[in-house]
Amino acid sequence: MPSSYIKCTPELQGGVWPKESYAEAIADLAAEVRRVGGRVGLETLPFSDLRTPGDGLDFLEIAGCSNAGLVLDIWDIVRGDVPLDRVAVIPGEQIVHIELNDANSEPIGSLAQDTLDHRLLPGEGSFDIPGFLDAIAATGYNGTYGVEILSDEQRRRPLGEAARLAYDTALAQFR
């Protein structure tokens, strides 16, 4: 499985794109990325026109590209109220990448504000990270994991400290 991918997101400004034209654009991008052995990863967001992984899979079926799949971010799963048993049945080969982070039990501000400014390091919030990792394991996914911590606090840290904390707290979730 290639570890190189380009992440795409759906419409984030409240509009709704015609799925056929968006699917055509994703298919064109996937064709370009295929030439260098990469994949396209689509991240669904609970405040977008593709809210859940199921929406994303339906959309990717329309696009019809074998080198495209989902980027699953625990923030999107939790804030989108997606049950972990629905994550566990996603075919592992349709997952491109996994993103870990944490957050408070309730969003701070709008979902957009919460996702951009108030994420926490893995294990510092209320997310069921072990349950999420169990659901991912059930899919058969064997690819890469990353840490996506978008927060004012993380941005203020020196780069080395931020990277070390992200690595250490994420790794602790696998133990």
C-alpha contacts under 8 A as a table, 3 or more apart, distances in Angstrom:
res1	aa1	res2	aa2	distance
1	M	143	G	7.08
2	P	5	Y	7.60
2	P	37	G	6.59
2	P	38	G	5.74
2	P	39	R	6.98
3	S	38	G	7.16
3	S	143	G	7.24
3	S	144	T	6.81
4	S	37	G	7.61
4	S	38	G	4.98
4	S	39	R	6.50
5	Y	33	V	7.79
5	Y	38	G	5.19
5	Y	39	R	4.56
5	Y	40	V	5.33
5	Y	41	G	6.36
5	Y	96	V	7.54
6	I	33	V	7.92
6	I	38	G	7.77
6	I	39	R	6.53
6	I	40	V	4.96
6	I	41	G	5.93
7	K	40	V	5.99
7	K	41	G	4.62
7	K	42	L	5.83
7	K	43	E	6.94
7	K	71	V	7.37
8	C	40	V	7.17
8	C	41	G	6.03
8	C	42	L	4.88
8	C	43	E	6.21
9	T	12	L	7.77
9	T	42	L	5.76
9	T	43	E	5.21
9	T	44	T	6.37
9	T	45	L	7.65
10	P	42	L	7.77
10	P	43	E	7.42
10	P	44	T	6.61
10	P	45	L	7.50
10	P	48	S	6.24
10	P	49	D	6.40
10	P	50	L	6.10
11	E	14	G	6.73
11	E	15	G	6.24
11	E	16	V	6.64
11	E	17	W	7.07
11	E	48	S	5.71
11	E	49	D	6.04
11	E	50	L	7.86
12	L	15	G	7.29
12	L	47	F	6.98
12	L	48	S	5.17
12	L	49	D	7.54
13	Q	48	S	7.57
14	G	47	F	7.81
14	G	48	S	6.54
14	G	49	D	7.38
15	G	49	D	7.29
16	V	49	D	5.81
17	W	21	S	7.52
17	W	22	Y	6.61
17	W	49	D	7.83
18	P	21	S	5.66
18	P	22	Y	6.38
19	K	22	Y	5.08
19	K	23	A	5.79
19	K	59	F	7.09
19	K	62	I	7.99
20	E	23	A	5.01
20	E	24	E	6.16
20	E	62	I	7.23
20	E	63	A	7.68
21	S	24	E	5.06
21	S	25	A	6.37
22	Y	25	A	5.09
22	Y	26	I	6.29
23	A	26	I	5.09
23	A	27	A	6.06
23	A	59	F	6.94
23	A	60	L	7.15
23	A	62	I	6.29
23	A	63	A	4.38
24	E	27	A	5.03
24	E	28	D	6.16
24	E	63	A	6.17
25	A	28	D	5.11
25	A	29	L	6.24
26	I	29	L	5.06
26	I	30	A	5.98
26	I	40	V	7.89
26	I	63	A	6.63
27	A	30	A	4.97
27	A	31	A	6.17
27	A	63	A	5.57
27	A	64	G	6.98
27	A	65	C	5.81
28	D	31	A	5.18
28	D	32	E	6.53
29	L	32	E	5.16
29	L	33	V	6.18
29	L	40	V	7.56
30	A	33	V	5.01
30	A	34	R	5.91
30	A	39	R	6.57
30	A	40	V	5.79
30	A	65	C	6.61
30	A	67	N	6.42
30	A	68	A	6.52
31	A	34	R	5.12
31	A	35	R	6.72
31	A	65	C	7.85
32	E	35	R	5.50
32	E	36	V	7.53
33	V	36	V	5.61
33	V	37	G	6.53
33	V	38	G	5.18
33	V	39	R	6.09
33	V	40	V	7.15
34	R	37	G	4.86
34	R	38	G	5.32
34	R	39	R	6.47
34	R	67	N	6.76
35	R	38	G	7.52
38	G	67	N	7.31
39	R	67	N	4.86
39	R	68	A	5.44
39	R	69	G	7.60
39	R	96	V	7.26
40	V	67	N	6.39
40	V	68	A	4.52
40	V	69	G	6.41
40	V	96	V	7.55
41	G	68	A	5.78
41	G	69	G	5.11
41	G	70	L	5.03
41	G	71	V	5.24
41	G	95	I	7.78
41	G	96	V	5.59
41	G	97	H	7.24
42	L	56	G	7.03
42	L	68	A	7.43
42	L	69	G	6.11
42	L	70	L	4.75
42	L	71	V	5.51
43	E	53	P	7.98
43	E	56	G	7.63
43	E	70	L	5.85
43	E	71	V	4.74
43	E	72	L	6.35
43	E	73	D	7.48
44	T	48	S	7.32
44	T	50	L	5.39
44	T	51	R	5.41
44	T	52	T	5.69
44	T	53	P	6.14
44	T	55	D	7.74
44	T	56	G	6.17
44	T	70	L	7.83
44	T	71	V	7.67
44	T	72	L	7.76
44	T	76	D	7.04
45	L	48	S	5.38
45	L	49	D	7.96
45	L	50	L	6.41
45	L	51	R	4.92
45	L	52	T	6.72
45	L	76	D	5.47
45	L	80	G	7.37
46	P	50	L	7.35
46	P	51	R	4.25
46	P	52	T	6.57
46	P	76	D	6.09
46	P	79	R	6.65
46	P	80	G	4.75
46	P	111	L	7.96
47	F	51	R	6.39
47	F	111	L	6.79
47	F	112	A	7.41
48	S	51	R	5.56
50	L	53	P	7.96
50	L	55	D	5.45
50	L	56	G	6.05
51	R	55	D	6.37
51	R	56	G	7.72
51	R	80	G	6.92
52	T	55	D	5.13
52	T	56	G	6.39
52	T	76	D	7.83
52	T	77	I	7.43
52	T	80	G	6.79
52	T	82	V	6.97
53	P	56	G	4.84
53	P	57	L	6.11
53	P	70	L	7.19
53	P	72	L	7.59
53	P	87	V	7.68
54	G	57	L	5.10
54	G	58	D	6.18
55	D	58	D	5.17
55	D	59	F	6.18
56	G	59	F	5.02
56	G	60	L	6.07
56	G	70	L	7.01
57	L	60	L	5.01
57	L	61	E	6.17
57	L	69	G	7.53
57	L	70	L	7.44
58	D	61	E	5.21
58	D	62	I	6.65
59	F	62	I	5.15
59	F	63	A	6.42
60	L	63	A	4.83
60	L	64	G	6.09
60	L	65	C	7.15
60	L	68	A	7.14
60	L	69	G	7.04
61	E	64	G	5.03
61	E	65	C	7.69
65	C	68	A	5.65
68	A	94	Q	7.38
68	A	96	V	7.47
69	G	93	E	7.81
69	G	94	Q	4.67
69	G	95	I	5.16
69	G	96	V	5.42
70	L	94	Q	6.19
70	L	95	I	4.68
70	L	96	V	5.44
70	L	97	H	7.02
71	V	95	I	6.15
71	V	96	V	5.50
71	V	97	H	4.81
71	V	98	I	5.79
71	V	99	E	7.39
72	L	76	D	7.43
72	L	77	I	7.52
72	L	95	I	7.28
72	L	97	H	6.42
72	L	98	I	4.93
72	L	99	E	6.13
73	D	76	D	5.41
73	D	77	I	6.52
73	D	98	I	5.84
73	D	99	E	4.40
73	D	100	L	6.13
73	D	101	N	7.91
74	I	77	I	4.97
74	I	78	V	6.07
74	I	98	I	7.96
74	I	99	E	6.39
74	I	100	L	5.76
74	I	101	N	6.68
74	I	102	D	7.66
74	I	127	F	7.94
74	I	129	I	7.65
74	I	132	F	7.10
75	W	78	V	5.33
75	W	79	R	5.85
75	W	100	L	7.65
75	W	101	N	6.75
75	W	102	D	6.82
75	W	103	A	7.57
75	W	115	T	7.47
76	D	79	R	5.34
76	D	80	G	5.55
77	I	80	G	5.16
77	I	81	D	6.19
77	I	82	V	5.14
77	I	83	P	7.68
77	I	84	L	7.99
78	V	81	D	5.19
78	V	82	V	6.25
78	V	127	F	7.09
79	R	82	V	7.81
79	R	107	P	7.90
79	R	111	L	7.87
82	V	86	R	6.92
82	V	87	V	7.54
83	P	86	R	5.48
83	P	87	V	6.89
84	L	87	V	4.94
84	L	88	A	6.21
84	L	131	G	7.29
84	L	132	F	6.40
84	L	135	A	6.02
85	D	88	A	5.00
85	D	89	V	6.76
85	D	135	A	6.75
86	R	89	V	5.61
86	R	90	I	7.09
87	V	90	I	5.59
87	V	135	A	5.97
87	V	136	I	6.90
87	V	139	T	7.71
88	A	134	D	7.85
88	A	135	A	4.26
88	A	136	I	5.86
88	A	137	A	7.57
88	A	138	A	5.25
88	A	139	T	5.25
89	V	138	A	7.24
89	V	139	T	5.83
90	I	94	Q	7.15
90	I	95	I	7.82
90	I	139	T	5.73
91	P	94	Q	5.49
91	P	95	I	7.23
91	P	139	T	5.41
91	P	140	G	7.08
91	P	141	Y	7.68
92	G	95	I	5.39
92	G	136	I	7.86
92	G	139	T	4.64
92	G	140	G	4.77
92	G	141	Y	4.05
92	G	142	N	7.47
93	E	96	V	7.55
93	E	140	G	7.72
93	E	141	Y	6.50
95	I	98	I	7.75
95	I	141	Y	6.81
96	V	143	G	7.12
96	V	144	T	7.85
97	H	143	G	6.49
97	H	144	T	5.54
97	H	145	Y	6.03
97	H	146	G	7.64
98	I	144	T	6.51
98	I	145	Y	4.72
98	I	146	G	6.20
99	E	145	Y	5.80
99	E	146	G	4.83
99	E	147	V	5.33
99	E	148	E	5.96
100	L	122	P	6.62
100	L	129	I	7.90
100	L	145	Y	7.34
100	L	146	G	6.17
100	L	147	V	4.77
100	L	148	E	6.10
100	L	149	I	8.00
100	L	170	A	7.02
101	N	119	R	6.64
101	N	120	L	6.09
101	N	121	L	5.49
101	N	122	P	4.71
101	N	123	G	7.98
101	N	147	V	6.02
101	N	148	E	5.92
101	N	149	I	5.83
101	N	170	A	7.79
102	D	119	R	5.77
102	D	120	L	4.72
102	D	121	L	5.65
102	D	122	P	4.95
102	D	123	G	6.51
102	D	124	E	6.45
102	D	125	G	5.17
102	D	126	S	6.78
102	D	127	F	5.70
102	D	129	I	7.93
102	D	149	I	7.99
103	A	107	P	7.82
103	A	118	H	6.82
103	A	119	R	4.89
103	A	120	L	5.01
103	A	121	L	7.85
103	A	124	E	7.32
103	A	125	G	4.68
103	A	126	S	6.10
103	A	127	F	6.62
104	N	107	P	6.58
104	N	108	I	7.84
104	N	119	R	7.82
104	N	120	L	7.77
104	N	125	G	5.09
104	N	126	S	5.53
104	N	127	F	7.79
105	S	125	G	7.14
105	S	126	S	5.23
105	S	127	F	7.37
107	P	110	S	6.92
107	P	111	L	6.39
107	P	114	D	5.57
108	I	111	L	7.54
108	I	113	Q	6.97
108	I	114	D	5.15
108	I	118	H	6.90
109	G	112	A	7.92
109	G	113	Q	5.69
109	G	114	D	6.02
110	S	113	Q	5.09
110	S	114	D	6.06
111	L	114	D	4.94
111	L	115	T	6.05
112	A	115	T	5.29
112	A	116	L	6.14
113	Q	116	L	5.24
113	Q	117	D	5.73
113	Q	118	H	7.23
114	D	117	D	5.60
114	D	118	H	4.97
114	D	119	R	6.83
115	T	118	H	6.19
115	T	119	R	6.22
115	T	150	L	6.68
115	T	151	S	7.95
116	L	119	R	7.29
116	L	150	L	5.13
116	L	151	S	6.13
117	D	150	L	5.56
117	D	151	S	3.90
117	D	152	D	5.30
118	H	150	L	6.72
118	H	151	S	4.75
118	H	152	D	6.80
119	R	149	I	5.57
119	R	150	L	5.56
119	R	151	S	5.28
120	L	124	E	6.01
120	L	125	G	6.33
120	L	149	I	6.34
120	L	150	L	7.92
120	L	151	S	7.13
121	L	124	E	5.59
121	L	125	G	7.57
121	L	149	I	6.55
121	L	165	L	7.56
121	L	166	A	6.27
121	L	169	T	6.43
121	L	170	A	7.60
122	P	125	G	7.15
122	P	129	I	7.55
122	P	166	A	7.53
122	P	169	T	5.39
122	P	170	A	5.48
122	P	173	Q	7.23
123	G	126	S	7.65
123	G	127	F	7.68
123	G	129	I	7.42
123	G	169	T	6.63
123	G	170	A	7.82
123	G	173	Q	7.17
128	D	131	G	5.31
128	D	132	F	6.22
129	I	132	F	4.93
129	I	133	L	6.08
129	I	173	Q	6.87
130	P	133	L	5.06
130	P	134	D	6.12
130	P	173	Q	6.51
130	P	174	F	7.54
131	G	134	D	5.01
131	G	135	A	6.21
132	F	135	A	5.04
132	F	136	I	6.23
133	L	136	I	4.98
133	L	137	A	6.10
133	L	174	F	7.81
134	D	137	A	5.01
134	D	138	A	6.24
135	A	138	A	5.08
135	A	139	T	6.70
136	I	139	T	5.29
136	I	140	G	7.15
136	I	141	Y	6.43
137	A	140	G	5.52
137	A	141	Y	6.19
137	A	142	N	7.96
138	A	141	Y	7.73
147	V	166	A	6.42
147	V	167	Y	7.57
147	V	170	A	6.94
149	I	154	Q	7.03
149	I	166	A	7.84
150	L	154	Q	7.02
150	L	155	R	7.70
151	S	154	Q	5.25
151	S	155	R	6.24
152	D	155	R	5.19
152	D	156	R	6.49
153	E	156	R	5.39
153	E	157	R	6.89
154	Q	157	R	5.41
154	Q	162	A	6.28
155	R	158	P	7.93
155	R	162	A	7.97
157	R	161	E	6.35
157	R	162	A	5.66
158	P	161	E	5.43
158	P	162	A	6.15
159	L	162	A	5.09
159	L	163	A	6.09
160	G	163	A	5.21
160	G	164	R	6.11
161	E	164	R	5.12
161	E	165	L	6.05
162	A	165	L	5.28
162	A	166	A	6.09
163	A	166	A	5.14
163	A	167	Y	6.09
164	R	167	Y	5.15
164	R	168	D	5.99
165	L	168	D	5.16
165	L	169	T	5.93
166	A	169	T	5.49
166	A	170	A	6.00
167	Y	170	A	5.31
167	Y	171	L	5.98
168	D	171	L	5.23
168	D	172	A	6.20
169	T	172	A	5.19
169	T	173	Q	6.79
170	A	173	Q	5.40
170	A	174	F	7.37
171	L	174	F	5.56
171	L	175	R	7.23
172	A	175	R	5.50
